[in-house]
């Protein structure tokens, strides 16, 4: 993969990450940010930058945990409303 392609991948991740920050919905923000971080992981592997790979891997895990937690919270809220 050429330098232009690798740089382009990094810029795509940057654009997705910046777009995620404009989201009003927390779940959408976290999903987009997790996708950006997954792309950053690939980018980090391609440029042999382990700090990027490690940091973004941790970010993906944290985003995934919070997405899971938020979705379960919404499911529980819907079940409570139905039971009333």
Secondary structure, DSSP 8 states (H G I E B T S, - for coil): --HHHHHHHHHHHHHHHHHHTT-SSHHHHHHHHHHHHHHHHHHHHHTT-HHHHHHHHHHHHHHHHHHHHHHHHHHHHHHHHHH-
